[in-house]
Amino acid sequence: MLKENVSIATEKAIMEAEIHLPDDFMRALKNTILKETNPVAKAEYENILENLRQADRLSVPICQDTGLHIFFVTLPPKIPLTSDIYEGIYEGLRRANESVPLRPNAVDPITRKNSGDNTGVNVPAIHIRPGEKFTITAIPKGGGSENMSRLCMLLPSEVSKIKSFIVETMLVAGGRPCPPVVLGVGIGSTFDGVTALAKEALLEPVDIMDEYEQDICDAVNELGIGPMGLGGDFTCIAVKVKRGHCHTASLPVAVNVQCWVNRRATVEIDMEGLF
């Protein structure tokens, strides 16, 4: 029963994430469009909105790159962590390949052989944390934006360089990650932990930013890259930062670039079979 519930919830979360963008992102996007003054950028935003309307009308994925799949799971104390959870997620993803449908994106890193169903060695990525409710969050991550992500091991004395590293990341990326982007930023932790923080930052609501995040976002927007790299006032819709304590000799910083298709969806599982 647990495995089947997880499988159904996973398929539902993937389908929602692929077809509809989160409400907080839509609020942030519409606010960005209202503030844009560049006529080319405004025209491109109309194309983006039409894309979203057609995806909703036809119940098809927003983007042809349906992503490599990442899942964040929260488990309440009464739910045991067993292989059924992992197997259920794998099965739900396999079902979504047909029901959504999904493009097969998972390949062996050396031979480039495609698994055909978006599963494989160590994919999908599954992150499990304790929580008050049993939830599964799907984050399909496109390759174009993921390829522009970066990690840097700064010196402890280089705190002032964090913002410039983030801005430089988008300068190097240009229009390739399909801006306007959302930037998930990890600061601190360890070499492996900081990238997880950057990915988790993309789970946060993007229609609000604190002063530090807004300052970085403004600096990125000064680049003038604009939607799809065609120029404009806004290259970045939001910057979200997650921090972790790090070694006294280290200052890891990671930037996980997310394209304008800022996909994520959460399904809560009721163990009586309700979602």
RAURVEN-V842483 format. One record per residue. N is the residue number from 0. RES is the residue in three letters. PHI is phi in radians with two decimals (* if undefined). Layout:
BEGIN
[[N & RES & PHI] [N & RES & PHI]]
END
This chain:
BEGIN
[[0 & MET & *] [1 & LEU & -1.08] [2 & LYS & -1.04] [3 & GLU & -1.17] [4 & ASN & -1.06] [5 & VAL & -1.13] [6 & SER & -1.08] [7 & ILE & -1.12] [8 & ALA & -1.11] [9 & THR & -1.10] [10 & GLU & -1.07] [11 & LYS & -1.11] [12 & ALA & -1.12] [13 & ILE & -1.10] [14 & MET & -1.06] [15 & GLU & -1.11] [16 & ALA & -1.13] [17 & GLU & -1.32] [18 & ILE & -1.85] [19 & HIS & -2.25] [20 & LEU & -1.51] [21 & PRO & -1.09] [22 & ASP & -1.04] [23 & ASP & -1.13] [24 & PHE & -1.21] [25 & MET & -1.10] [26 & ARG & -1.11] [27 & ALA & -1.17] [28 & LEU & -1.12] [29 & LYS & -1.15] [30 & ASN & -1.16] [31 & THR & -1.10] [32 & ILE & -1.09] [33 & LEU & -1.09] [34 & LYS & -1.52] [35 & GLU & -1.16] [36 & THR & -1.97] [37 & ASN & -1.32] [38 & PRO & -1.11] [39 & VAL & -1.15] [40 & ALA & -1.11] [41 & LYS & -1.10] [42 & ALA & -1.15] [43 & GLU & -1.17] [44 & TYR & -1.13] [45 & GLU & -1.14] [46 & ASN & -1.11] [47 & ILE & -1.08] [48 & LEU & -1.13] [49 & GLU & -1.15] [50 & ASN & -0.98] [51 & LEU & -1.14] [52 & ARG & -1.10] [53 & GLN & -1.21] [54 & ALA & -1.06] [55 & ASP & -1.18] [56 & ARG & -1.14] [57 & LEU & -1.66] [58 & SER & 0.97] [59 & VAL & -2.19] [60 & PRO & -1.01] [61 & ILE & -1.10] [62 & CYS & -2.25] [63 & GLN & -1.13] [64 & ASP & -1.50] [65 & THR & -1.39] [66 & GLY & 1.54] [67 & LEU & -1.67] [68 & HIS & -1.82] [69 & ILE & -2.19] [70 & PHE & -2.26] [71 & PHE & -1.98] [72 & VAL & -2.07] [73 & THR & -1.95] [74 & LEU & -2.09] [75 & PRO & -1.30] [76 & PRO & -0.99] [77 & LYS & -1.35] [78 & ILE & -1.74] [79 & PRO & -1.30] [80 & LEU & -1.48] [81 & THR & -2.23] [82 & SER & -1.14] [83 & ASP & -1.05] [84 & ILE & -1.17] [85 & TYR & -1.13] [86 & GLU & -1.14] [87 & GLY & -1.15] [88 & ILE & -1.15] [89 & TYR & -1.05] [90 & GLU & -1.18] [91 & GLY & -1.09] [92 & LEU & -1.16] [93 & ARG & -1.09] [94 & ARG & -1.15] [95 & ALA & -1.12] [96 & ASN & -0.96] [97 & GLU & -1.63] [98 & SER & -1.34] [99 & VAL & -1.32] [100 & PRO & -1.55] [101 & LEU & -1.91] [102 & ARG & -1.41] [103 & PRO & -1.23] [104 & ASN & -2.03] [105 & ALA & -1.47] [106 & VAL & -2.24] [107 & ASP & -1.12] [108 & PRO & -1.14] [109 & ILE & -1.76] [110 & THR & -1.39] [111 & ARG & 1.14] [112 & LYS & -1.25] [113 & ASN & -1.48] [114 & SER & -1.23] [115 & GLY & 1.55] [116 & ASP & -2.40] [117 & ASN & 1.17] [118 & THR & -1.99] [119 & GLY & 2.99] [120 & VAL & -1.17] [121 & ASN & 1.10] [122 & VAL & -2.32] [123 & PRO & -1.26] [124 & ALA & -1.36] [125 & ILE & -2.19] [126 & HIS & -2.00] [127 & ILE & -2.05] [128 & ARG & -2.32] [129 & PRO & -1.21] [130 & GLY & -2.84] [131 & GLU & -1.36] [132 & LYS & -2.17] [133 & PHE & -1.57] [134 & THR & -2.28] [135 & ILE & -2.21] [136 & THR & -1.93] [137 & ALA & -1.75] [138 & ILE & -2.24] [139 & PRO & -1.26] [140 & LYS & -2.05] [141 & GLY & -1.23] [142 & GLY & -1.24] [143 & GLY & -1.07] [144 & SER & -1.37] [145 & GLU & -1.07] [146 & ASN & -1.13] [147 & MET & -1.57] [148 & SER & -1.27] [149 & ARG & -2.48] [150 & LEU & -2.27] [151 & CYS & -2.41] [152 & MET & -1.77] [153 & LEU & -1.35] [154 & LEU & -1.44] [155 & PRO & -0.99] [156 & SER & -1.43] [157 & GLU & -1.89] [158 & VAL & -0.98] [159 & SER & -1.16] [160 & LYS & -1.59] [161 & ILE & -1.04] [162 & LYS & -1.08] [163 & SER & -1.16] [164 & PHE & -1.15] [165 & ILE & -1.14] [166 & VAL & -1.11] [167 & GLU & -1.05] [168 & THR & -1.02] [169 & MET & -1.32] [170 & LEU & -1.08] [171 & VAL & -1.16] [172 & ALA & -1.19] [173 & GLY & 1.03] [174 & GLY & -1.55] [175 & ARG & -1.13] [176 & PRO & -1.49] [177 & CYS & 0.99] [178 & PRO & -1.20] [179 & PRO & -1.34] [180 & VAL & -1.75] [181 & VAL & -2.03] [182 & LEU & -1.88] [183 & GLY & -1.61] [184 & VAL & -2.09] [185 & GLY & -1.87] [186 & ILE & -2.28] [187 & GLY & 1.72] [188 & SER & 1.19] [189 & THR & -2.19] [190 & PHE & -0.96] [191 & ASP & -1.46] [192 & GLY & -1.19] [193 & VAL & -1.20] [194 & THR & -1.24] [195 & ALA & -1.13] [196 & LEU & -1.08] [197 & ALA & -1.09] [198 & LYS & -1.18] [199 & GLU & -1.13] [200 & ALA & -1.06] [201 & LEU & -1.24] [202 & LEU & -1.41] [203 & GLU & -1.34] [204 & PRO & -1.03] [205 & VAL & -1.77] [206 & ASP & -1.53] [207 & ILE & -2.38] [208 & MET & -2.39] [209 & ASP & -1.42] [210 & GLU & -1.07] [211 & TYR & -1.14] [212 & GLU & -1.13] [213 & GLN & -1.12] [214 & ASP & -1.08] [215 & ILE & -1.17] [216 & CYS & -1.05] [217 & ASP & -1.08] [218 & ALA & -1.14] [219 & VAL & -1.13] [220 & ASN & -1.19] [221 & GLU & -1.16] [222 & LEU & -1.17] [223 & GLY & 1.26] [224 & ILE & -1.12] [225 & GLY & 1.30] [226 & PRO & -1.07] [227 & MET & 1.04] [228 & GLY & 1.35] [229 & LEU & -1.65] [230 & GLY & 1.64] [231 & GLY & 2.82] [232 & ASP & -1.29] [233 & PHE & -2.19] [234 & THR & -1.78] [235 & CYS & -2.21] [236 & ILE & -1.42] [237 & ALA & -2.80] [238 & VAL & -2.08] [239 & LYS & -2.12] [240 & VAL & -2.06] [241 & LYS & -2.14] [242 & ARG & -1.98] [243 & GLY & -2.57] [244 & HIS & -1.07] [245 & CYS & -2.25] [246 & HIS & -1.10] [247 & THR & -1.05] [248 & ALA & -1.70] [249 & SER & -2.21] [250 & LEU & -2.61] [251 & PRO & -1.27] [252 & VAL & -2.40] [253 & ALA & -2.25] [254 & VAL & -2.12] [255 & ASN & -1.80] [256 & VAL & -1.44] [257 & GLN & -2.07] [258 & CYS & -1.24] [259 & TRP & -1.16] [260 & VAL & -1.45] [261 & ASN & -1.45] [262 & ARG & -1.49] [263 & ARG & -2.91] [264 & ALA & -2.67] [265 & THR & -2.08] [266 & VAL & -2.10] [267 & GLU & -1.63] [268 & ILE & -1.83] [269 & ASP & -1.68] [270 & MET & -1.19] [271 & GLU & -1.58] [272 & GLY & 1.77] [273 & LEU & -1.72] [274 & PHE & -2.19]]
END
